[in-house]
Amino acid sequence: MGLLAQTGTITGTLTDASTDEGLAFANIFNLTTTIGTVTDLDGNYEILASVGDILEMSYVGYESAKATVTGIEKMNFALNSSSALLNEVVVIGYGSSTKKEITGAVSIVKAEEVAKLNPNRLEQALQGQSAGVQISSQSGSPGGGYNIRIRGISTNGDNNPLILVDGVRYADLSALDPYSIESINILKDASASIYGVQAANGVVLITTKKGTKSDKPVIDFHAYVGTQSSARRIPVLNATEYAILSNEAHANGGQTPPFNVISDLGEGTDWQDEVFQNAPIRNYFLNVRGGGDRARYAIGGSYFDQQGIVGGEKAGFKRYTGNVNLDVDLSEKLKFNSVVTYAKQNRKTLSENAIGSVLFNALNMPSTLTPFDEDGDYTLAEGLGAEVINPLQQIANTFNNVDVNRFSGTAGLSYDIAEGLTFTSSLPFNFSLVTNRGFSPIEFYGSGKVFNTVESSVSESTQTYSSWGWDNVLNYTYAYDNAHKIDVTVGTSMYEENFQGVYATGFGVPNNSFEFAAVSQANEIRPGGASSGAGTFRLMSQFGRIQYGYNYKYLISGIIRRDGTTRFGPNNRNGIFPSISVGWVMSEESFLQNNSIIDFAKLRLSYGQTGNDKIGDFRYVAGLNGESEYVFDGNTLVFGQAVGAISNPDINWERNTQFNLGLDLNLFDEALTVTADYFIKESNDLLLSIPVSGITGYTAPGGGLPIANAGSIKNTGIELAINYRYDFSEDISFNFGVNGSKLKNETTSLNDGVSFIQGGGFSIGQLPPTRWEVGQPIGYFYGLETDGVFQNASEIESHASQPDALPGDLRFVDRNNDGAIDSEDRTFIGSPIPEYIFGMSFSAEIHGFDFSAFADAQVGRDLVRNYARNLPLTNRTAYSVDRWHGEGTSTNIPRLTTGATDNNLFSDYFIEDGSYLRIKTLQLGYTIPRYGIQSIGFEKIRIYGSVSNPFTLTKYQGYDPNISSGNPLDSGIDNGYYPQARTFIAGIKITL
């Protein structure tokens, strides 16, 4: 009886010592009886043992532990990770894995890295953080958008990746508070094929902060306030310089110089000083999280307010957010989870990033003019062309307001059917209400100005965007003998988007005032002044993934997804996207197991396909629109319906085929990590607008060219990321990281009669400056090539025929050697796609003090200088001082004249090197020791100061070298982009 009492079933839980989370499929082995078992999904186990037996607990990536049975009772164990880096959870789409086991190219950006950057928008936190990921600014104005490019440009259309926040699709990240983020995972290779047609441009998976088991609620409060200013000014001529050069230009043009007295002009008006201002910025964030054995929660909210460095409140952005994350164990097998987020945004905008924008006008207004005349009215910009107006007058009379209310989230249930088998069903949803209001008052800016308005008007629109989905996923995980592990995922996904919009414009606003600017208050709505639109898109998908690992040494993963979309016709609606990847953990081989330098080494290889369907709805059928109008009886205007864009029933998926070879290394006791990847991404069957004869009627109002699968692009690149961390002691450590990528973009085919596609805009009335052509990168600059400046008449005579050329004019290269300079001599003169992208980070912690620095760089990118109007009376950039004004005075800057010349034709004279190195953020903080604050209820208090965008090293003369419209055929053309501000902030973080 005594012996029997000493034998029985031992139960317990095996957990991670640092997170208190259960370890699934860990090994429990009775060394005395040689009986073993494994834990379930939650880390629970049962094993037969007797008092005195020795139990050994082991799990890959953790230090093994042993314990002697002292009684037949519950025995819980906590294992310490032997490799925190390798066992870090990586979200891979409809599931997760670990760094050690993944076989795809996945980059991770952690929440602490995001916090160090203090970004206004989350996209800023991705810049320079991941090899192969390029972030560019559409506008530096508050609330301005960003472009995300993963491994280059793959299509002429939308190149942004699929973004999922807790499983919910986001078009952009303006609605998210960056401090609510827990982790960001970027799928860059064929591992993204689990998302099929949506994943051609890569996938960004974002997880927000969730609740954790704790004895009491954990409260985090973060606040900062700061000021912003312009980080850069473009040197232009002061009043004296302007007068001298203006007189010279008039004399060269055979006209009377306009300035008789120059000596008393001085510096004049600095129009950039007039429009730039210091602007406040502030952010407040609160998060409460906690939970017990059955439920965990996280509740957060934030308020962000940023005014513009141009326009102040008239270019401001405000954001209010609130979110609730809830996880509930309804039973041992059934679990409920939900994420609900609300965001309210208000953005006010000025005219920006185009000819006629506020900054364009500030650069072109002569410094001899004052902002106001003697009567206190705005000075008119007479004689400066149709587009240049007083920028202060422009700001005062600009009224654009956008409000966005977004309610989104997901709710789901998961059920443990059997050991290792789990079914999950979730319902992601989103609803957005967008209202726009723009007011144009009666205003006179000068003779012949395109901005002059003789009648006030107001435009309003209301748009609703809604989407919902239903994802059902069955996952089975099985481990055997600590050698075999298999993970199988199968699922279905349904997704629907709906859009409705109402638009109206009214004329005759009471009192010519924004206060009364509403269509309902306007005097009239003219025929055609009101319209509406609606659209629906649906996607039905099935997918599967199987992962197998042997001895955590040999890994293989296969994915297949089938998508059906309403964007293509019945015969082309469905597409299948497969991929396969393998991994070899070389460090588990005998020849590396005892290596004193290499802790971990894994070789990865992947190959697969993703798709793209990002075109307008129903382009495969002919549609009608309301663009048609006709005059009956000589005076009656009647609106009707007309055939829209030409249809093509044969359009099909764009397909991206990607090959990736990667290497992961952990060295020197995991102090040094290295990740290297080589990839080839081929995009085929690109959806293009193809040229057709004008007799088809595509030029009619509401018409358009047909779309066809008619092109291919190839992106080839190398990525490298290196990180080194060293802990001198518990209180002293530092971390240094650098990543870089080299990219080559090339068009490999254009079909269906397309020899090239052109786009973009330069100056007024000129040929398009960009091209898409076989053998070249997409959107390359196409113009005349220069070979210096003509110094004398004999050089002109000996050169190919260049009509009306005079000494001091640009000398163009006769590329086709026909003896004449014309449009046929245009050639490749630059590319807006950078050849190299780099990111760098450094952080150090010393006895409570911490310092961090982040930088990013691009090399081998060209930009077009299009912000200078170059008219006879407009101001000029300061380099005009070095113009040609006699033989030998300049070899690259042409003469000034009021007469007509070819110097303003698009050429490499307007191309500049857009390479740069930018210090993104410098931050210094101090964390108060816990012993000094715990007695008053605080767990942590950190105060810090930070400066963003402190300086940029570049040869580019514009405001910001990291700009892009987002359109591949218009990228890199700088019309005077609103620059990113330099920001100084002071903040505090408190944990209770």
Secondary structure, 3 states (H helix, E strand, C coil): CHHHHCEEEEEEEEEECCCCCECCCCEEEECCCCEEEECCCCCEEEEEEECCCEEEEECCCECCEEEECCCCCCCCEEECECCCCCCCEEECCCCEEECCCCCCCEEEEEHHHHHHHCCCCHHHHHCCCCCCEEEEECCCCCCCCEEEEECCCCCCCCCCCEEEECCEEECCCCCCCHHHEEEEEEECCHHHHHHHHHCCCCEEEEEECCCCCCCCCEEEEEEEEEEEEECCCCCECCHHHHHHHHHHHHHHCCCCCCCCCCCCCCCCCCHHHHHECCEEEEEEEEEEEEECCCEEEEEEEEEEEEEECECEEEEEEEEEEEEEEEEEECCCCEEEEEEEEEEEEEEECCCCCCCCCHHHHHHHCCCCCCCECCCCCECCCCCCCCCCCCHHHHHHCCEEEEEEEEEEEEEEEEEEEECCEEEEEEEEEEEEEEEEEEEECCECCCCCCCCCECCCEEEEEEEEEEEEEEEEEEEEEEEECCCEEEEEEEEEEEEEEEEEEEEEEEECCHHHCHHHCCHHHCCECCCCCEEEEEEEEEEEEEEEEEEEEECCCEEEEEEEEEEEECCCCCCCCEEEEEEEEEEEEHHHCHHHHCCCCEEEEEEEEEEEEEEECCCCCCCCCCCEEEEEEEEECCCEEEEEEEECCCCCCCCCCEEEEEEEEEEEEEECCCCEEEEEEEEEEEEECCEEECCCCHHHCCCCCCCCCCEEECEEEEEEEEEEEEEEEEEEECCEEEEEEEEEEEEEEEEEEECCCCCEEEECCCCCCCCCCEEEECCCCCCEEEEECEEEECCCHHHHHHCCECCCCCCCCEEECCCCCCCECCHHHCEEEECCCCCEEEEEEEEEEECCEEEEEEEEEEECCEEEECCCCCCCCCCCEHHHHHCCCCCCCCCCCCCCCCCCCCCCCCEHHHEEECCEEEEEEEEEEEECCHHHCHHHCCCEEEEEEEEEEEEEEECCCCCCCCECCCCCCCCCEECCCCCCEEEEEEEEEEEC
